[in-house]
Amino acid sequence: SKEPSDVATADTSTRGIAMVSAWSALLHDEMHESYAARHMHVREKLLEAFKDPFFQPDYYLSIPAYRELTLQRLKLVADMKLFSVVDYVEDPMKFQIALETLAWCDYSLSIKAGVHFSLCGGTIAKLGTAKHHRKYFKGIDTLTLPGCFGMTELGHGSNVMGIETTAMYDREKKEFIIHTPSDEASKFWIGGAALHAKICTVFAQLTINGKQEGPHAFVVHLRDDYGHLSPGVRIEDNGPKMGLNGVDNGRIWFNHVRVPKDDLLDAFATVDDKGNYCSKIQSVSQRFAVTVGALTAGRTIIAQSAADASKLGLIIAIRYSLKRPQFGSKPIMEYLTHRLRLIPCLASTVAWHLALQHLKMIAIHNKPEDSKLLHVMSSGLKSAATWSRVETLQICRECCGGQGFLAKNRIGAYKTDCDVDVTFEGDNTVLMQQVAKYLLDQASSRKEIPLPKRSPRDKDFLSPDHLLALFEYREWQLTSAISKDMKEKGQDGYDANLDKVVRLGWAYTERMCLELFSQKVNSADHRVQPVLATLMKIFALSRIEKDLGTFVVVGTLGSKCAEGVREQLISHCNGLVDAEDGSILLQVCDAFGLPDHVLHAPIAFNWSKL
């Protein structure tokens, strides 16, 4: 195959930036699925709005001022009428593109919008019925009815089935009574609750005629139009956070708060006037799984936002590194240590991005048989993309030296603002366990996979088929080892292997991403295949190096192979950086599609003029 340096000149002898720019547009098209094309007007109008100084960063704001600015920005976005909560169900990609684009401006704006439109509005859209849509959609779309989402409690984060907020039915008054029985049952970290939210979609344990039916969602009014709290509602500000201080998180207690019967979100279960409970799903656990499964779009948005935050950091750091000289006229990207930090992060970010595009395509088709796959893929990708974002932004900050610490160069702000993503919409460690459980449940039906064993110095070691075989074998071996212990020791066998369980979640996610990456290389325009193939190999090699111990233990690599893996990684990173004097690297960054005016980082343009 052609080397990366051939990419810009595959069909012409003309060299230079103009030709590379045309190639970059091709790569952008390959990296963004066609489903997004009809919604680009939404992104373009939002990006045009972001040129207004009103949307530009202000690092001197107090927390109260930042919260108010975030609210006013969200009102302006709502006034543009580019998307509706109706789109959460009827046109989910339009909805997701809008919320993802907001993160390019300010993550507090994106999260406040996500809580209001996706978590609150989306819950009403998916778990409610026509009567709820008529009652609430208009106020949600116009932001006259700001909303929040009340699932997490002080004592229950990941264990949502164990929440303690209660809901009892009063047959005489045809009302539900929502109550917080202890401080541990108070709703905690509720975005928008401290100041602005008027309604909250509250999850509570429903008891009907003495029988517990599990968690159900209710629309509870927190405040009136004048900002006064509803009777029985108490709210406390969570206070300053390490990031996202434009979002007013709060803690909520309910003291026997009465809710009209019709404000039970009853798409999957109903209660009639006499208090008779009815659901087509008899099992409490299955009913809850269906309920929560309807809300997976938020997890996908968070994963995409994490990948986009990594893109932003990489664009800034790579531009800076290609121009910033050190120890004479040598740009810092010339140093191998710099390349080996930034380029694997770039390749991994492309891998997460491509997999997320595929995940969204599955969601668009919305086949019932894909519901489990959607949950597993979104869990794995959310964990991988957010954990990778933590590492990537730290590396970008370090690779920019002191300039990476300067707030106006954006990397630091994104590091702290995005740090919440590793634990909200599911703690990453728990989500990876859910991915692993899916594989362990299928362990008995999986066929044995043959051992692929080639040296990194073998000619075909980096063939897509062999790389994929390495990742498949690691996944199969981890599954088999954990499954064997579980058969012998039951739950104790699972608990004793939790470290392997998380590694299995990673193994599945990385194998799936490599497989999708390889498919993209094969289907791409021949002019961009070489650079995509190089990025794919860098992704595979860097992931092997990160988990080299497992690859050695399961037998796919010999104990002396580490040096060979590193040699291949160095060779491919050098090839990508050196191609066209670094311009190919810049065009990969341009293909992400983030326009210059959302970067707001002086060092991304001229490092010497701050």
N, C-alpha and C positions, 0 to 999 in steps of 0.2 A: 504494500500500500504506500501511498504518497506520504512524505514527511509533512509535518505541520507547516514548514516553510513554503510548501507548494500551494497552500490554500488560496492565497491571493492571486496566484498567477496560473491557475489551472487551465484557463481558456484564453489566455492572452499573455503576451510578453511585456505588457505594460505593468510597471511596478509603481507602488506609492499608495498614499492614503486614500485617494479617490476610489481606486479599485478595491481597497480593503473595506471602505465604507459600504460599497455595494454588497460585498460579501457579508458584512455585519448584518445588513438588513435580511439576508437569506437566513443567517443563523437565528436572528430574532424570530422569524416566521417559524423555523423548525422548533424553537423552544416554547412557542405559545400556540396552543391548540386552536383550531378554527372556531370552536364554540365561542371564543372570546371576541371574535371579530365584530359580531353584530352589537356588542356592548361597548365598543371602544369609545363611542361618543360620550358615555358616562364618565369613563376615565379621563378623556380629553377635556371635558368641561370642568371636572374637578381640578385637574392639573392647571388649567387656565386660571381658575379661581385662586389657586395657591400662589400665583404671582403677586397678588395683593399683599401689601405689607402687613395687613391684618392677620395673615396666616404665617408670617415669618417668625422664627424663634426669638424669644425675649428671655434671656437668662437672668434678668434682674428682678423678675416678678416675685412678689410674695406668694405664699400658698393660696390665700383667699383670692388674690387677683388672678392667679393662674386658673383656679377653679371657675371663676366668673368668665374669663376669656374662653375657656374650653366650652362652657355652656353657650356663649354667644356664637362661637364658631359653629357649634352643632346646629343652632337655630338657623344660621345662614345656609348651611348645607341642606337642612330640611326644607327651607324656603325655595331651594333650587328645584325641588320636586323631580329629582333624577331617578329615584327608586322609591319603592313602597314596601311596607311590611308584607303586602300581598305577594311580592316577588319571592319572599322566603319559601313559599310553596310553589307558586306558579312559574317563576323564572329565577331559580336559586343562583345561577351563575351571574346574572345581572346584580343581584343582591350582594354576592360575595366580592365581585370586582369593585363595587362601590366601597365596601368596608375595607378591603385590602388597600385601595388607593389612599384612603384617609391616613393610613399608617405611614405613608411616605411623607406626609406633612408633619404629623405629630402623633405619637403613640397614645398620649392621653386622650386626644380627640377620637382616635380609632377605637379605643377601649370604651369610652363613654358612649359612642355610637353603637358599638357592638352590644353592650349591656342593654341599652334602650331598644334598639331595633331587633337584634338577633336573640338575645337571651329572654328579654321580656316579651317583645313583640312576636318573636319566633315561637316561643312557648305557647302563646295564645293562638297563633296561627296553626300550629301542629297538634296541640293537645286540646284546643277548644273547638267549638262548632260554630255554625253560622250566626247564632245569637251573640256569641262573644265577638265575632268578627265585626258585626254591625255595631256593637256597642263600643268597641275600643280602637278599631283600626284607624279611624279618622284622627282621633286625638294623638295616637302614636305617630302617625305620619307627619302631623303638623307640629309635634312637640308641645302641644298644649296639655298633654297628659304624659309627662316624663315618667319613665318606668325603670324598675330595677328587678333583680332576680334573686329570690330568697331560698337557696338550697343549702349552702354551707352553714354549719353551726360551729360554735366554739369547740364543741366536743366531737364533731363529726365532719371530717373533710372528705376523705376518700370513701368512708363507709356510709354512703348516702342511705342505704337501706336501714341503717340504724339511727336515723335522725329522730329527735325526741319531741319536736313541736307536734302538738296534737290538734286534731279536728274532730269535733263531736257534732252530731246532727240534732237540732232541736225541732222535733216534729210539729209542735204547736205553732211556733213562729216561722217555720220553714226557713231556718237559717243554720249555718254552720258556725261553730264557736271555735276560733283559733286561739291556742294558748301556748305560752312558753312555760313549762313546768319547772325549769331550773336555769341558772345562769349558763350552764354548759349547753343548754338547748337554744340559747339566743342565736339569732342569725348573725353571722360574722363575716366581715370583709365584703359587705354588700355594696357594690359600686353604684353611686348615685343616691344612696339612702341618706347620707349625712345632711344634705341640703336640698336637693332638687326634686327627687322622685315623689310623684303623687300616688302611683300604684306600684304594687310588687306582686310578681307571680311567686307565691309562697308554697313550698313543698312541706306537707305535714302528714303525720300518720293518721289515717282516717279510721275511725271506729264507728260501726253501724250496728245497733242492737247488740252491743257487747262483743262484736266480732271485729278483730283488727284486719283491715283490708290492705294495709301497706301504704307507702307514700303516694299521695295524690296532690295535684297542683290546684291552687285557688288564686283568684285575683283579689287582692286585699288593698283597700284604699288607705294610704298612709297619711296623706295631707289633703286639705281642701285647696281651693284656688288661691287662698290668701297665705298659704304656707303653714297653717295651723295643723298640728298633729291630730289625727282621728282619735276618738275616745278609746282608751286602752292600749294605745301604741306609744312606746317609748323608744327613742333613738339616741344613740351616742356616737359622736364623731370618732372614727378610728385614729385620727390625727395624722401627723406627717409620716411619710413612708420613704424608703430608700429610692423610690422612683415613682412615676405615675402620679405626681402630686397635683395634676390637673383634674383628677378623678376624686370625688368626695365619697370615699368608702365609709360605711357606718355599721353599727351594731344595732339590731332590732329585737325588742321584746314585745310580745303580745299578751295582754292581760284579758283573757276571755273576750276577744274582739269578735263581734258578730258580722258575718258575711252572708249576703243573700244566697239562697240555694242555687240560683242560676250562675253564680260566680265560681262554682266548681267547674274546672275544665274537663268536660265529660266526653271526649272523643272515644275513650276506651272503657269508660265505666260511668254509669248514671245512678242517681238516687231520686226516686220519685217523691211526691209530697208526703207520702206516708212513711218514708224512710226505708223503702225497700231498695236494696242494692242490686245492680245488674251489670254484668260484664261478660262478654263472649270469651274472655281469657280467665279461666278459673284459678290458675295458679298465681299467688301473690308475687312470687319472684319473676315469673314469666311476664306478668303484667307490668311490673316495674321495668324489666329489661326492654320491653316494647316502648314504654313511656320515655325512658332515657335515650333509647336508640333513635327516637325521632328528633333528637337534638344534636346529632353529631356534626352538623354543619359548622357550629362554633369551633370545634376542634380543628377542622380543616382550615378555617380562617386563621386561627392562631398559628398553625404550622406554616402556612403561606407567609404570614407576617414575619415569622422568625426567619424564614429563608430570605425574605425581602430585606430585613434588617441586616442580615449577613451580606447581601449584595451591596447595600449602601456602604457598609464598612469596608468591603473589599474594593469597591470603586475608588473610594477616597484613598485607601492605603496603597493600592497599586499605582494610581496616578502619581501620588506623592513619591513613591519609591522609584519610579522610572525617571524622575526629574531631580530628586534631591541628591546632590553630591556629598561625599564624605571622604576625608583623607585625600584631597585633591579633586579631580574632576570626575571621579568614578561614581556613578549613581548607585545608591544603596541596593537596588535590585540586582546589581551585578554580583553581590555576595551570595554564596550558596546558602548560608544560614537564613537569609531573607527569603530566598526562593522556596526553601523546604518548609517554611512556615506558612507562606501565603498561598502558594499554588495548590497544595492538597485541599486547603479550605475552599478555594475557588471550585475545584473539581467536585467536592462533596456538595457544595451549594447548588451546582448545576444538577447533580444527581437527585437531591431532595426536590428541586423544582420540577424536574421532568416527572418524577413519581407523583407529585401532587397534581400535575396536569392530568395524569392518567386516573387518579382517584376521583377527580372532579368529573371526568367523562363517565365513570361508573355511576356516580351520583346523579348525573343528568338522566341517564337511562332508567334509573330507579326501579330495577327489577327486584321483586321480593326475594328471589333466591340469592341476591347479592348483599342482603342486609348484614349478614355475619361478616362477610369479606370487607364491607365498608367499615365496620367497627374495628376490625383487626388492623386494616391498613391505616386508618386514621389514627389509631392508638400508636402504632409503631412510628408513623411519619411525624406525628406531633412530638413524640419523645425525641426522635433522632434529630429533627430540624431545630428544636429548641435547645437541646443539649449542645448540638453543633454550633448554634448561634452564640452560646456562652463562650465556647472556645474560640470561635472565629473573631468575635469582636474584641476579645482580650488580646489575641494575636495582632489584629489590626491596630489596636491602641499601642501596643509595644513596638510594632514595626514603624510607627510614626513618631517614636521617641516622645519628647516632651510635648510636641504638637498634638499628639493623640490625647493628651491630658487636658488640652484646652477645650472648654465647653463649646465654643463656636465652631469647632471642627467636627462636631456632631457625634463622634464615636462614643464618647463618654456618656452623653445623654441617652443614647440608644442602649448602651450597656446596662444602665441602672433602670431605665423605664421598662425594658423588655425582660428584666430578670424574673418578673412574676410568672412568665410563660412556662417555666419548668414545673410549676406546681398548680397552676389553675387550669380549669377544664380537664382536670385529672393530673395527679402527681405522676411524673414520668416513670418512676420506679414501679409504681402500681400498674400503670398502663402497659409497660413492657411485660409484666407478669400476666396480664390479660392476653397479650399476644402469644406468650408461651403456652398458656393454658389451652388456647385454640389448637396449637400443634400437638400438645400432649393428649388431648381428647381424640386426636386422629392417629396417634402413634401406632396402634395395633393394625391399622389398615395401610400403613405406608410400607412400600417395598424397600428392601435393602439397596443402598446405593454403593456402587463399586468405588474402590479407593483410587483417586487420581493422584499420581505421584510423579512429578517431573521437577527437575531442578530449575530455579529461576534463571539459570544460564542456558537452559534448553531453548532451542529456536522457537518452539510453539508454546512456551510457557504462558505467554501473554495473549494467546488466541482467545477470543471471547468464549468459545466452548470450554476451554480448559479452565479459565478463570471462574466461569459459572459453576463448573464441576467442583472446584475447590470450595466455593461458598455453599453449594448444596450439600457436600459431604460434611462440612462442619456443622451445618444445621441438623442433618440427620443424626450425626453422632451425639450431639448434645441432647436431642430429643430422646434417643434410645437410652442414654445413660441415666437421665432423670426418670424416664418412664420405668426403667428396671428397678430403681430404688423405691419408686412409688408402689410398685407391685409387691415388693418385699416388706415395706414399712408403712405404707399408707400415707396419711397426711404428714407424718413425721419425716418420711422420705422426701416429700416435697419441701417442707420447711428447711430441712438440712441442706437443700440444694438451691436455696433462693438466689445465691450469687450466680449459679449456672442458669437459673431460670431467666434472670435479667439478660445474661449473655445470649441466651436462646432468642429472646425478643429482639436483641440487636442482630443476631445471625439471620433471622427471618427477614427483618427490614432491609438489611444491607444486601442480602441475596435478591430480594424482590426489586430493589433499586438498580442493582447491577443488571438484572434481566431486562428491565424496562429501558435502561440506558443502552444496552446492546441492541435492542429492537429499534430504538431511535436512530442509532448509528446506521443500521442496515437500511432503514426507510428514508433516510435524509437525502437531500440533494447532494450529488457527488462532489460538489464544490466545497461543502462544509463537513463532509464525512471525515477527512483527516483530523481536523481539530477536535471534533466530537469523539473520535476514537482515542485520541491522545488523552483527553480529559477523562474518558471512561477508564483507561488503563491507570491513570494517576489515582483516580478514585479507588479502584480495586487494590492497587499496591499500598496506598496509604491506610486503607481499612485492614489489610492483611497485617501491616506493620503494627497497627494499634493493638491487634489481638493475636500477635504472633505466637504467644504461649499456647493458646487454644489450638491454632493450626498445627503446631508441633505435637501437642499432646494427642490430638485425634489422628495423627499420622499422615496428614497431607503434605507436610513439609518436614524435612530433616532438621536436626538441631543446628546444622551448619549453614542453613539456607538464609538466615537473617541478613548476612552481608550481601547476598545476591539480590534479595528483595530491595534493599537500600540502594544498590547500584542501579537497578532498573528505575527506581523512583527518581533518583538524581538525574539519570539520562533523560527521562521524559519531561521532568520539570524544566531542565535546561533547554530541551528542544522547543517547548512552548514559549518560554521567555525570549529566547534568542531569535525566534522566527520573525522576520521583517523588523528587526531591531526593536522588538517589544510592541509593535503596532497591532499584531494579532492578539496579544494579551489585552490591549485596550479595547479592541473590537469585541472580544468576548464580554467584557464589562458593558460595553454599549448595547450589546444584544439583550441585556437584562431589561432594557426599556425604561430606565429611570432617567428623566430629563435633567439637565444640569441645574435648572432652577429649584429643584427640590433637594439638592445636595447641601446647600448653605454651608459649605466647608471651604474656607479660603485655600487650604493646602491642596484641594483637589484641582485648583486652577493655576495658582502661582504661589509656590511655597514661600517666596521671599517678600511677598506683599500681603501682610496680614492687617 
